[in-house]
Amino acid sequence: MKKVFGIAALLLALAACNKIEIQDQPIDNAEGIPFSATVSLGDSPATKALAENGSTLTATWDAGEKVALIHNSVIDEMTVSSVSGGSATITGTITGSPANGDAVTIIYPSSAADGTTGNIKADLLYTQNGLLTGEGSISENFDARKGEGTLKVDGTATLSGSVSLTNQFAIFKFTVKNYDGSAAISAKPLTITIGTQDYVITPVTATDVLYAALTAASGEKVSFDATDADGKTYTCAKLSVSFEAGKYYQSTLKMREYVDLGIVVDGKKIKWATCNVGASKPEDYGDYYAWGEVEPYYSSQDPLTWKEGKTGYNWASYKWCNGAYNKLTKYCPTDKTSYWDGEGSPDGKTVLEPEDDAAHVSLGSKWRMPTDEEWTELRTECTWTRTTQNGVNGRLVTGKNGNSIFLPAAGSWNGTNLNGAGNHGYYWSSSLTTDDTYCAWTVYFYSDIVYRDYYDRFRGFSVRPVTE
């Protein structure tokens, strides 16, 4: 019972409707005059059911389906009497004293028409089942089309001139995977957030392939949250997304698992990723970053390669200075001190900006590095247990709610040496120290000790992302 769509690229938003007062009329109203007209379905359909056809979707209507005809603040329900190629003939009775030249809106299916606004129902898409065809699917409920025309009335009623109905939504096929794309995530549900509006896609059975109908978007931020069959939670986001109504998009969502440990800072619930940046599982060390840099000099995935132009984790290679700790060029103190000679302009910045945050740049807009305050809450409000996971030493951090994450003892880089791996863990915060701003705050653990410390910004430490 549906239509056609084209090809494109990414994601979603909410559309506004023109307000007009419309009063629903009973379908069996004895008043009125006969109506019959042929309308174009827009793109040429090829099959009876909405189905994938390469990079497009194709569909048509079925005889017997219902179409809403809106005019003069009245909504009448018409029936699809026949379908031929890319056109459908609709028939019924038009009420409300129709006159020649009256404006008319046609909406398919009639169940999508809002009797108050005279447009597509604003909440039509808020709850979906993720299916392309079948009961409750996009094909059945969300392939909404709309057209505008004028009435021709002379004893009976029809349309003056041709009217083409165009699809009002973009159709998406989402494939849900873990952040590096190596494994599928079977989601139930998948929540899509555009602005303040949530669209909840809840399949009968958890699956890694979900279809969704969404209103057109231009430069929108879109967030995705999923829960899998085991109750694990995942998230990701895309910035500045645009897509058009009437087109078909395929997108792979690469999502990272997170855990709620019951940590609340400044009224915000802080959720912790289960892996370090650059890691694919909790016990992987991941990559090592200098503070304020978004690329590691040395990758744990390619241990023999150093980035071009880098000589190691040292001041000579550090991005935000001119070769020495007292020649900072960003995140500088506001007043000149004995260890800073004014190479850069004093900016007073004490927390990493998003473009200098390794978690944000690597994983997307929902993720960032924890602040010093958030690490302090984790350190003081959770239980840290020395343990081994899959042969890797580290700490199991358990919140008061019973949930936990594992932090591997990944060691740290100084110069060209990796120190303490297997025994020590060093994790950056996004916060500078207030006095020695050539240093930043960390959480450091070894043996049975976990404490707050600060280190030179050039050192290569682990990064554990958080989201809110």
C-alpha beads as a LAMMPS data file, in Angstrom:
LAMMPS data file: protein, C-alpha beads

468 atoms
467 bonds

1 atom types
1 bond types

-500.0 500.0 xlo xhi
-500.0 500.0 ylo yhi
-500.0 500.0 zlo zhi

Masses

1 110.0

Atoms # bond

1 1 1 0.000 0.000 0.000
2 1 1 2.809 2.467 -0.548
3 1 1 5.052 4.652 -2.705
4 1 1 8.518 5.262 -3.970
5 1 1 11.673 6.880 -2.828
6 1 1 15.074 7.820 -4.214
7 1 1 18.676 7.517 -2.888
8 1 1 20.763 9.765 -0.605
9 1 1 22.864 9.723 2.555
10 1 1 21.880 10.361 6.232
11 1 1 19.238 11.512 8.827
12 1 1 16.203 13.316 10.590
13 1 1 13.858 16.124 12.191
14 1 1 10.362 17.404 12.909
15 1 1 8.198 19.450 10.549
16 1 1 5.796 22.290 11.406
17 1 1 2.189 22.354 10.234
18 1 1 -0.057 25.211 9.086
19 1 1 -2.928 25.628 11.530
20 1 1 -6.462 25.542 10.164
21 1 1 -9.637 24.525 11.904
22 1 1 -11.133 21.328 10.521
23 1 1 -14.130 19.435 11.790
24 1 1 -14.310 15.702 11.244
25 1 1 -17.426 14.577 9.350
26 1 1 -18.872 11.080 9.592
27 1 1 -18.129 8.995 6.534
28 1 1 -21.769 7.928 6.240
29 1 1 -23.035 11.542 6.156
30 1 1 -26.030 11.472 3.840
31 1 1 -25.379 15.017 2.617
32 1 1 -22.985 15.821 -0.173
33 1 1 -22.377 15.057 -3.804
34 1 1 -20.481 12.306 -5.597
35 1 1 -16.739 12.820 -6.025
36 1 1 -14.335 11.069 -8.374
37 1 1 -10.834 12.029 -9.488
38 1 1 -7.570 10.502 -10.631
39 1 1 -4.388 11.562 -8.838
40 1 1 -0.753 10.879 -9.561
41 1 1 1.150 8.839 -6.996
42 1 1 4.304 10.813 -7.741
43 1 1 7.206 8.511 -8.589
44 1 1 6.332 5.555 -10.771
45 1 1 5.755 2.527 -8.519
46 1 1 6.831 -0.928 -9.596
47 1 1 5.591 -3.400 -6.990
48 1 1 2.502 -3.788 -4.800
49 1 1 4.481 -3.841 -1.555
50 1 1 7.067 -1.383 -0.284
51 1 1 10.340 -3.206 -0.824
52 1 1 14.005 -2.568 -1.449
53 1 1 14.955 -2.381 -5.093
54 1 1 18.687 -1.708 -5.201
55 1 1 19.113 1.778 -3.754
56 1 1 15.416 2.712 -3.984
57 1 1 12.082 1.668 -2.538
58 1 1 9.101 1.037 -4.770
59 1 1 5.400 0.712 -3.987
60 1 1 1.838 1.405 -5.035
61 1 1 -1.600 1.682 -3.504
62 1 1 -4.247 -1.038 -3.300
63 1 1 -7.902 -0.714 -4.248
64 1 1 -10.042 -0.259 -1.152
65 1 1 -7.561 1.876 0.742
66 1 1 -8.747 5.164 2.251
67 1 1 -7.722 8.718 1.350
68 1 1 -8.599 11.936 3.220
69 1 1 -10.011 14.853 1.227
70 1 1 -9.857 18.135 3.181
71 1 1 -11.636 21.335 2.110
72 1 1 -13.476 24.236 3.765
73 1 1 -12.643 22.954 7.252
74 1 1 -14.208 19.592 6.426
75 1 1 -12.507 16.203 6.100
76 1 1 -14.145 13.522 3.926
77 1 1 -12.852 9.982 3.490
78 1 1 -12.512 8.693 -0.054
79 1 1 -11.797 5.176 -1.294
80 1 1 -9.169 4.054 -3.799
81 1 1 -11.412 2.455 -6.435
82 1 1 -8.679 1.510 -8.904
83 1 1 -4.935 1.769 -9.491
84 1 1 -3.286 2.004 -12.891
85 1 1 0.461 2.459 -13.237
86 1 1 1.453 5.604 -11.379
87 1 1 -2.109 6.867 -10.838
88 1 1 -5.044 6.034 -8.577
89 1 1 -8.738 6.855 -8.921
90 1 1 -10.415 7.910 -5.671
91 1 1 -14.178 8.077 -5.193
92 1 1 -16.665 8.960 -2.479
93 1 1 -19.030 11.643 -1.269
94 1 1 -17.896 15.202 -0.658
95 1 1 -19.766 17.213 2.004
96 1 1 -19.724 20.724 3.427
97 1 1 -21.152 22.674 0.479
98 1 1 -18.198 22.340 -1.904
99 1 1 -17.853 25.067 -4.528
100 1 1 -16.035 25.361 -7.802
101 1 1 -12.449 26.590 -7.215
102 1 1 -12.266 25.625 -3.534
103 1 1 -8.781 24.637 -2.345
104 1 1 -8.438 20.982 -1.408
105 1 1 -5.779 18.883 0.359
106 1 1 -5.485 15.138 -0.244
107 1 1 -3.692 12.915 2.295
108 1 1 -2.954 9.211 1.980
109 1 1 -3.674 7.169 4.015
110 1 1 -6.644 8.872 5.673
111 1 1 -5.456 7.558 9.057
112 1 1 -2.444 9.912 8.764
113 1 1 -4.626 13.027 8.417
114 1 1 -4.968 15.350 11.411
115 1 1 -8.530 16.641 11.702
116 1 1 -7.369 19.722 13.615
117 1 1 -4.491 20.953 11.469
118 1 1 -5.492 19.588 8.073
119 1 1 -2.008 18.148 7.701
120 1 1 -0.123 14.940 8.477
121 1 1 -0.409 14.039 12.164
122 1 1 2.558 15.506 14.053
123 1 1 2.861 12.462 16.337
124 1 1 2.442 9.870 13.601
125 1 1 6.119 8.862 13.657
126 1 1 6.827 8.899 17.382
127 1 1 6.293 5.143 17.808
128 1 1 7.244 2.635 15.103
129 1 1 8.023 -1.095 14.924
130 1 1 11.055 -0.967 12.627
131 1 1 9.505 -3.106 9.874
132 1 1 9.445 -2.209 6.198
133 1 1 6.397 -4.356 5.367
134 1 1 3.722 -6.186 7.318
135 1 1 1.411 -5.256 10.162
136 1 1 2.232 -1.883 11.733
137 1 1 5.083 -1.335 9.269
138 1 1 6.213 1.698 7.278
139 1 1 4.419 0.231 4.264
140 1 1 1.169 0.049 6.196
141 1 1 1.214 3.157 8.382
142 1 1 3.984 5.618 7.592
143 1 1 4.176 5.967 3.810
144 1 1 2.176 9.202 4.042
145 1 1 1.587 11.290 0.904
146 1 1 0.053 14.689 0.415
147 1 1 -1.108 16.814 -2.524
148 1 1 -2.820 20.182 -3.078
149 1 1 -5.392 21.089 -5.730
150 1 1 -8.698 22.827 -6.457
151 1 1 -12.221 21.481 -6.802
152 1 1 -14.296 21.437 -9.970
153 1 1 -17.969 21.237 -9.060
154 1 1 -20.830 20.868 -11.557
155 1 1 -23.489 18.581 -10.152
156 1 1 -20.710 16.173 -9.220
157 1 1 -17.225 16.991 -7.976
158 1 1 -13.740 16.269 -9.262
159 1 1 -10.345 17.956 -9.315
160 1 1 -9.462 20.835 -11.611
161 1 1 -6.236 19.859 -13.329
162 1 1 -3.708 17.248 -12.239
163 1 1 -2.723 16.640 -8.620
164 1 1 0.417 14.757 -7.622
165 1 1 0.822 13.341 -4.123
166 1 1 4.340 13.455 -2.733
167 1 1 5.766 11.455 0.135
168 1 1 6.148 13.497 3.318
169 1 1 8.841 11.444 5.036
170 1 1 12.319 10.108 4.450
171 1 1 12.641 6.353 4.861
172 1 1 15.756 4.960 6.586
173 1 1 17.315 1.554 6.842
174 1 1 19.528 1.564 9.956
175 1 1 22.096 -1.176 10.487
176 1 1 23.237 -1.154 14.123
177 1 1 26.817 -2.179 14.955
178 1 1 29.397 -1.677 17.650
179 1 1 31.624 1.371 17.345
180 1 1 34.292 -0.209 15.110
181 1 1 31.757 -2.024 12.938
182 1 1 33.037 -5.484 13.832
183 1 1 29.839 -6.857 15.400
184 1 1 26.084 -6.406 15.038
185 1 1 23.963 -5.045 17.888
186 1 1 20.419 -6.400 18.095
187 1 1 18.432 -3.417 19.335
188 1 1 15.088 -3.267 21.122
189 1 1 14.371 -0.400 21.181
190 1 1 16.304 2.171 19.139
191 1 1 15.500 5.747 20.178
192 1 1 16.229 8.516 17.667
193 1 1 16.399 12.029 19.135
194 1 1 16.137 15.146 17.007
195 1 1 16.165 18.293 19.106
196 1 1 13.820 17.521 21.992
197 1 1 11.726 14.972 20.100
198 1 1 12.187 11.220 20.492
199 1 1 11.230 8.672 17.840
200 1 1 11.094 5.199 19.406
201 1 1 11.607 2.211 17.091
202 1 1 10.562 -0.962 18.925
203 1 1 10.640 -4.228 16.941
204 1 1 8.801 -7.320 18.148
205 1 1 12.160 -9.131 18.235
206 1 1 15.517 -7.403 18.797
207 1 1 17.338 -6.954 15.495
208 1 1 20.327 -5.147 14.018
209 1 1 18.333 -3.900 10.981
210 1 1 15.569 -1.378 11.638
211 1 1 13.528 0.797 9.279
212 1 1 12.222 4.229 10.233
213 1 1 10.170 7.005 8.671
214 1 1 11.368 10.506 9.612
215 1 1 10.492 14.057 8.666
216 1 1 13.018 16.003 6.569
217 1 1 15.965 17.689 8.302
218 1 1 18.539 20.345 7.493
219 1 1 21.751 20.591 9.491
220 1 1 20.295 18.826 12.536
221 1 1 22.079 17.010 15.351
222 1 1 20.691 13.494 15.686
223 1 1 21.316 11.157 18.625
224 1 1 20.746 7.404 18.810
225 1 1 20.315 5.249 21.909
226 1 1 19.836 1.488 21.820
227 1 1 19.276 -1.343 24.273
228 1 1 20.205 -4.844 23.154
229 1 1 18.608 -8.187 23.996
230 1 1 20.893 -8.538 27.052
231 1 1 19.965 -5.118 28.432
232 1 1 23.261 -3.457 27.477
233 1 1 22.981 0.178 26.439
234 1 1 24.663 1.947 23.513
235 1 1 24.757 5.445 22.078
236 1 1 26.108 7.539 19.214
237 1 1 25.318 10.862 17.539
238 1 1 25.752 12.605 14.212
239 1 1 26.194 16.357 13.765
240 1 1 24.688 18.598 11.095
241 1 1 22.611 15.940 9.353
242 1 1 20.403 16.731 6.344
243 1 1 17.961 14.543 4.429
244 1 1 14.912 14.990 2.226
245 1 1 11.332 13.755 2.317
246 1 1 10.492 11.160 -0.302
247 1 1 13.955 9.642 -0.382
248 1 1 15.445 6.417 0.873
249 1 1 18.607 6.382 2.994
250 1 1 20.783 3.589 4.333
251 1 1 22.973 4.314 7.357
252 1 1 25.196 2.210 9.618
253 1 1 25.064 3.336 13.237
254 1 1 28.357 2.625 15.005
255 1 1 27.456 2.688 18.670
256 1 1 29.514 2.479 21.832
257 1 1 28.329 0.698 24.961
258 1 1 27.960 2.723 28.155
259 1 1 27.111 1.988 31.793
260 1 1 25.218 4.079 34.330
261 1 1 27.176 3.849 37.598
262 1 1 24.869 6.201 39.480
263 1 1 27.294 9.145 39.178
264 1 1 25.582 12.555 39.168
265 1 1 27.569 15.797 38.821
266 1 1 25.879 19.217 38.752
267 1 1 22.525 17.507 38.326
268 1 1 23.679 15.530 35.280
269 1 1 23.796 11.733 35.219
270 1 1 27.231 10.782 33.898
271 1 1 27.411 7.503 31.968
272 1 1 30.749 5.780 31.396
273 1 1 31.916 3.968 28.271
274 1 1 32.938 0.341 28.743
275 1 1 36.146 0.735 26.665
276 1 1 39.004 3.191 26.308
277 1 1 39.270 5.302 23.172
278 1 1 40.973 3.132 20.546
279 1 1 39.895 -0.116 22.244
280 1 1 37.350 -2.620 20.937
281 1 1 36.764 -4.434 24.235
282 1 1 37.092 -3.460 27.933
283 1 1 40.452 -5.152 28.511
284 1 1 42.122 -3.549 25.473
285 1 1 44.513 -0.759 26.406
286 1 1 43.407 1.446 23.543
287 1 1 45.351 4.482 22.316
288 1 1 47.489 6.916 24.320
289 1 1 46.937 10.661 24.018
290 1 1 48.798 13.749 25.086
291 1 1 46.403 16.102 26.875
292 1 1 44.543 18.299 24.393
293 1 1 45.596 16.272 21.337
294 1 1 43.146 14.255 19.283
295 1 1 45.561 11.887 17.553
296 1 1 47.836 9.460 19.391
297 1 1 51.531 9.600 18.518
298 1 1 51.630 5.855 19.009
299 1 1 48.733 3.518 18.314
300 1 1 48.231 0.360 20.328
301 1 1 46.798 -1.127 17.127
302 1 1 50.064 -0.468 15.257
303 1 1 52.797 -0.468 17.905
304 1 1 55.757 0.042 15.580
305 1 1 54.453 3.222 13.965
306 1 1 54.938 6.777 15.212
307 1 1 53.060 9.685 13.690
308 1 1 55.022 11.638 11.110
309 1 1 56.980 14.486 12.653
310 1 1 56.661 13.111 16.208
311 1 1 59.696 12.123 18.248
312 1 1 57.728 10.718 21.163
313 1 1 55.622 11.953 24.042
314 1 1 57.625 15.041 25.020
315 1 1 57.474 18.846 24.976
316 1 1 59.291 18.962 21.643
317 1 1 56.385 17.104 19.998
318 1 1 53.524 18.546 22.038
319 1 1 50.945 20.397 19.957
320 1 1 50.130 23.260 22.316
321 1 1 53.585 24.676 22.979
322 1 1 56.642 25.898 21.118
323 1 1 58.959 23.142 22.235
324 1 1 59.006 23.737 25.990
325 1 1 56.697 23.683 29.014
326 1 1 57.031 27.464 29.488
327 1 1 56.101 28.249 25.877
328 1 1 52.437 27.274 25.894
329 1 1 50.287 28.380 22.954
330 1 1 46.827 27.299 24.167
331 1 1 45.276 26.646 27.553
332 1 1 47.584 29.302 28.926
333 1 1 47.463 30.942 32.372
334 1 1 45.812 34.337 32.575
335 1 1 48.856 35.861 34.278
336 1 1 52.475 35.466 33.315
337 1 1 54.328 33.214 35.752
338 1 1 57.837 31.990 36.266
339 1 1 57.188 28.966 34.053
340 1 1 55.490 30.767 31.165
341 1 1 57.201 33.353 28.990
342 1 1 54.148 34.515 27.061
343 1 1 54.641 32.638 23.779
344 1 1 50.865 32.369 23.437
345 1 1 48.073 34.740 24.378
346 1 1 46.730 34.226 27.907
347 1 1 43.348 32.586 27.389
348 1 1 42.458 31.325 30.861
349 1 1 40.985 28.119 29.404
350 1 1 40.904 25.409 32.062
351 1 1 38.789 22.682 30.405
352 1 1 39.345 21.128 26.985
353 1 1 37.269 22.506 24.151
354 1 1 35.410 19.878 22.054
355 1 1 37.827 20.139 19.108
356 1 1 40.733 19.257 21.438
357 1 1 38.911 16.448 23.248
358 1 1 40.106 13.022 22.034
359 1 1 36.885 11.254 23.064
360 1 1 34.667 13.824 21.361
361 1 1 36.647 13.856 18.121
362 1 1 37.113 10.073 17.967
363 1 1 33.612 8.948 18.955
364 1 1 31.244 11.767 18.062
365 1 1 29.271 14.522 19.670
366 1 1 27.694 12.492 22.483
367 1 1 31.081 11.618 23.946
368 1 1 33.768 13.596 25.779
369 1 1 36.551 13.179 28.336
370 1 1 35.494 13.256 32.013
371 1 1 36.189 16.401 34.019
372 1 1 38.294 16.293 37.157
373 1 1 35.095 16.582 39.207
374 1 1 33.524 13.604 37.435
375 1 1 36.617 11.464 38.010
376 1 1 36.560 12.513 41.673
377 1 1 32.951 11.356 42.009
378 1 1 33.851 8.043 40.385
379 1 1 36.866 7.665 42.640
380 1 1 35.080 8.509 45.893
381 1 1 31.562 7.153 45.298
382 1 1 32.417 3.808 43.697
383 1 1 34.236 0.700 44.863
384 1 1 37.553 0.039 43.073
385 1 1 38.618 -3.613 43.125
386 1 1 41.968 -4.859 41.909
387 1 1 41.261 -7.673 39.459
388 1 1 42.205 -9.435 36.229
389 1 1 39.853 -9.606 33.252
390 1 1 40.670 -11.985 30.393
391 1 1 44.293 -12.022 31.519
392 1 1 44.574 -8.208 31.812
393 1 1 45.215 -6.468 35.130
394 1 1 43.143 -3.475 36.085
395 1 1 40.374 -2.169 38.323
396 1 1 36.710 -3.138 38.457
397 1 1 34.840 0.050 39.330
398 1 1 31.419 -0.686 40.844
399 1 1 28.771 1.944 41.488
400 1 1 26.289 1.950 44.359
401 1 1 23.671 0.735 41.882
402 1 1 25.695 -2.455 41.321
403 1 1 26.780 -1.644 37.759
404 1 1 30.491 -1.731 36.935
405 1 1 33.168 -0.938 34.350
406 1 1 36.699 -2.296 33.947
407 1 1 39.712 0.031 33.649
408 1 1 42.814 -1.769 32.343
409 1 1 46.211 -0.934 33.819
410 1 1 47.485 0.353 30.475
411 1 1 50.526 2.216 31.814
412 1 1 51.686 5.498 30.225
413 1 1 54.084 6.870 27.617
414 1 1 56.935 9.210 28.452
415 1 1 59.282 9.978 25.581
416 1 1 59.480 6.735 23.615
417 1 1 58.930 4.393 26.540
418 1 1 55.758 2.676 27.702
419 1 1 55.942 2.433 31.482
420 1 1 53.904 0.457 34.003
421 1 1 51.662 -1.451 31.609
422 1 1 49.969 -4.271 33.520
423 1 1 50.504 -2.586 36.895
424 1 1 49.660 1.110 36.633
425 1 1 46.727 3.000 35.125
426 1 1 46.787 6.672 34.086
427 1 1 43.599 8.318 32.831
428 1 1 43.293 11.927 31.677
429 1 1 40.567 14.281 32.791
430 1 1 39.627 17.259 30.625
431 1 1 40.678 19.664 33.410
432 1 1 43.901 21.637 33.866
433 1 1 45.433 22.118 37.274
434 1 1 44.706 25.581 38.643
435 1 1 48.325 26.469 39.397
436 1 1 50.728 24.589 37.134
437 1 1 48.773 24.777 33.888
438 1 1 51.430 22.873 31.988
439 1 1 49.882 19.917 33.877
440 1 1 46.392 18.382 33.822
441 1 1 44.465 16.322 36.377
442 1 1 44.377 12.527 36.139
443 1 1 43.231 9.468 38.010
444 1 1 46.154 7.179 38.746
445 1 1 46.081 3.698 40.245
446 1 1 48.638 1.051 41.169
447 1 1 48.737 -1.738 43.736
448 1 1 45.690 -1.076 45.950
449 1 1 45.923 2.726 45.698
450 1 1 43.690 4.976 43.590
451 1 1 44.210 8.689 43.754
452 1 1 43.990 12.044 41.998
453 1 1 47.252 13.336 40.537
454 1 1 48.533 15.726 37.877
455 1 1 51.110 15.236 35.137
456 1 1 52.799 17.108 32.295
457 1 1 50.407 17.569 29.405
458 1 1 52.709 15.912 26.849
459 1 1 52.529 12.462 28.460
460 1 1 50.634 9.644 26.741
461 1 1 47.733 8.482 28.932
462 1 1 44.533 6.521 28.416
463 1 1 41.178 8.196 27.753
464 1 1 37.880 6.755 29.056
465 1 1 34.872 8.526 27.463
466 1 1 31.675 9.634 29.196
467 1 1 28.269 10.732 27.983
468 1 1 25.242 12.319 29.650

Bonds

1 1 1 2
2 1 2 3
3 1 3 4
4 1 4 5
5 1 5 6
6 1 6 7
7 1 7 8
8 1 8 9
9 1 9 10
10 1 10 11
11 1 11 12
12 1 12 13
13 1 13 14
14 1 14 15
15 1 15 16
16 1 16 17
17 1 17 18
18 1 18 19
19 1 19 20
20 1 20 21
21 1 21 22
22 1 22 23
23 1 23 24
24 1 24 25
25 1 25 26
26 1 26 27
27 1 27 28
28 1 28 29
29 1 29 30
30 1 30 31
31 1 31 32
32 1 32 33
33 1 33 34
34 1 34 35
35 1 35 36
36 1 36 37
37 1 37 38
38 1 38 39
39 1 39 40
40 1 40 41
41 1 41 42
42 1 42 43
43 1 43 44
44 1 44 45
45 1 45 46
46 1 46 47
47 1 47 48
48 1 48 49
49 1 49 50
50 1 50 51
51 1 51 52
52 1 52 53
53 1 53 54
54 1 54 55
55 1 55 56
56 1 56 57
57 1 57 58
58 1 58 59
59 1 59 60
60 1 60 61
61 1 61 62
62 1 62 63
63 1 63 64
64 1 64 65
65 1 65 66
66 1 66 67
67 1 67 68
68 1 68 69
69 1 69 70
70 1 70 71
71 1 71 72
72 1 72 73
73 1 73 74
74 1 74 75
75 1 75 76
76 1 76 77
77 1 77 78
78 1 78 79
79 1 79 80
80 1 80 81
81 1 81 82
82 1 82 83
83 1 83 84
84 1 84 85
85 1 85 86
86 1 86 87
87 1 87 88
88 1 88 89
89 1 89 90
90 1 90 91
91 1 91 92
92 1 92 93
93 1 93 94
94 1 94 95
95 1 95 96
96 1 96 97
97 1 97 98
98 1 98 99
99 1 99 100
100 1 100 101
101 1 101 102
102 1 102 103
103 1 103 104
104 1 104 105
105 1 105 106
106 1 106 107
107 1 107 108
108 1 108 109
109 1 109 110
110 1 110 111
111 1 111 112
112 1 112 113
113 1 113 114
114 1 114 115
115 1 115 116
116 1 116 117
117 1 117 118
118 1 118 119
119 1 119 120
120 1 120 121
121 1 121 122
122 1 122 123
123 1 123 124
124 1 124 125
125 1 125 126
126 1 126 127
127 1 127 128
128 1 128 129
129 1 129 130
130 1 130 131
131 1 131 132
132 1 132 133
133 1 133 134
134 1 134 135
135 1 135 136
136 1 136 137
137 1 137 138
138 1 138 139
139 1 139 140
140 1 140 141
141 1 141 142
142 1 142 143
143 1 143 144
144 1 144 145
145 1 145 146
146 1 146 147
147 1 147 148
148 1 148 149
149 1 149 150
150 1 150 151
151 1 151 152
152 1 152 153
153 1 153 154
154 1 154 155
155 1 155 156
156 1 156 157
157 1 157 158
158 1 158 159
159 1 159 160
160 1 160 161
161 1 161 162
162 1 162 163
163 1 163 164
164 1 164 165
165 1 165 166
166 1 166 167
167 1 167 168
168 1 168 169
169 1 169 170
170 1 170 171
171 1 171 172
172 1 172 173
173 1 173 174
174 1 174 175
175 1 175 176
176 1 176 177
177 1 177 178
178 1 178 179
179 1 179 180
180 1 180 181
181 1 181 182
182 1 182 183
183 1 183 184
184 1 184 185
185 1 185 186
186 1 186 187
187 1 187 188
188 1 188 189
189 1 189 190
190 1 190 191
191 1 191 192
192 1 192 193
193 1 193 194
194 1 194 195
195 1 195 196
196 1 196 197
197 1 197 198
198 1 198 199
199 1 199 200
200 1 200 201
201 1 201 202
202 1 202 203
203 1 203 204
204 1 204 205
205 1 205 206
206 1 206 207
207 1 207 208
208 1 208 209
209 1 209 210
210 1 210 211
211 1 211 212
212 1 212 213
213 1 213 214
214 1 214 215
215 1 215 216
216 1 216 217
217 1 217 218
218 1 218 219
219 1 219 220
220 1 220 221
221 1 221 222
222 1 222 223
223 1 223 224
224 1 224 225
225 1 225 226
226 1 226 227
227 1 227 228
228 1 228 229
229 1 229 230
230 1 230 231
231 1 231 232
232 1 232 233
233 1 233 234
234 1 234 235
235 1 235 236
236 1 236 237
237 1 237 238
238 1 238 239
239 1 239 240
240 1 240 241
241 1 241 242
242 1 242 243
243 1 243 244
244 1 244 245
245 1 245 246
246 1 246 247
247 1 247 248
248 1 248 249
249 1 249 250
250 1 250 251
251 1 251 252
252 1 252 253
253 1 253 254
254 1 254 255
255 1 255 256
256 1 256 257
257 1 257 258
258 1 258 259
259 1 259 260
260 1 260 261
261 1 261 262
262 1 262 263
263 1 263 264
264 1 264 265
265 1 265 266
266 1 266 267
267 1 267 268
268 1 268 269
269 1 269 270
270 1 270 271
271 1 271 272
272 1 272 273
273 1 273 274
274 1 274 275
275 1 275 276
276 1 276 277
277 1 277 278
278 1 278 279
279 1 279 280
280 1 280 281
281 1 281 282
282 1 282 283
283 1 283 284
284 1 284 285
285 1 285 286
286 1 286 287
287 1 287 288
288 1 288 289
289 1 289 290
290 1 290 291
291 1 291 292
292 1 292 293
293 1 293 294
294 1 294 295
295 1 295 296
296 1 296 297
297 1 297 298
298 1 298 299
299 1 299 300
300 1 300 301
301 1 301 302
302 1 302 303
303 1 303 304
304 1 304 305
305 1 305 306
306 1 306 307
307 1 307 308
308 1 308 309
309 1 309 310
310 1 310 311
311 1 311 312
312 1 312 313
313 1 313 314
314 1 314 315
315 1 315 316
316 1 316 317
317 1 317 318
318 1 318 319
319 1 319 320
320 1 320 321
321 1 321 322
322 1 322 323
323 1 323 324
324 1 324 325
325 1 325 326
326 1 326 327
327 1 327 328
328 1 328 329
329 1 329 330
330 1 330 331
331 1 331 332
332 1 332 333
333 1 333 334
334 1 334 335
335 1 335 336
336 1 336 337
337 1 337 338
338 1 338 339
339 1 339 340
340 1 340 341
341 1 341 342
342 1 342 343
343 1 343 344
344 1 344 345
345 1 345 346
346 1 346 347
347 1 347 348
348 1 348 349
349 1 349 350
350 1 350 351
351 1 351 352
352 1 352 353
353 1 353 354
354 1 354 355
355 1 355 356
356 1 356 357
357 1 357 358
358 1 358 359
359 1 359 360
360 1 360 361
361 1 361 362
362 1 362 363
363 1 363 364
364 1 364 365
365 1 365 366
366 1 366 367
367 1 367 368
368 1 368 369
369 1 369 370
370 1 370 371
371 1 371 372
372 1 372 373
373 1 373 374
374 1 374 375
375 1 375 376
376 1 376 377
377 1 377 378
378 1 378 379
379 1 379 380
380 1 380 381
381 1 381 382
382 1 382 383
383 1 383 384
384 1 384 385
385 1 385 386
386 1 386 387
387 1 387 388
388 1 388 389
389 1 389 390
390 1 390 391
391 1 391 392
392 1 392 393
393 1 393 394
394 1 394 395
395 1 395 396
396 1 396 397
397 1 397 398
398 1 398 399
399 1 399 400
400 1 400 401
401 1 401 402
402 1 402 403
403 1 403 404
404 1 404 405
405 1 405 406
406 1 406 407
407 1 407 408
408 1 408 409
409 1 409 410
410 1 410 411
411 1 411 412
412 1 412 413
413 1 413 414
414 1 414 415
415 1 415 416
416 1 416 417
417 1 417 418
418 1 418 419
419 1 419 420
420 1 420 421
421 1 421 422
422 1 422 423
423 1 423 424
424 1 424 425
425 1 425 426
426 1 426 427
427 1 427 428
428 1 428 429
429 1 429 430
430 1 430 431
431 1 431 432
432 1 432 433
433 1 433 434
434 1 434 435
435 1 435 436
436 1 436 437
437 1 437 438
438 1 438 439
439 1 439 440
440 1 440 441
441 1 441 442
442 1 442 443
443 1 443 444
444 1 444 445
445 1 445 446
446 1 446 447
447 1 447 448
448 1 448 449
449 1 449 450
450 1 450 451
451 1 451 452
452 1 452 453
453 1 453 454
454 1 454 455
455 1 455 456
456 1 456 457
457 1 457 458
458 1 458 459
459 1 459 460
460 1 460 461
461 1 461 462
462 1 462 463
463 1 463 464
464 1 464 465
465 1 465 466
466 1 466 467
467 1 467 468
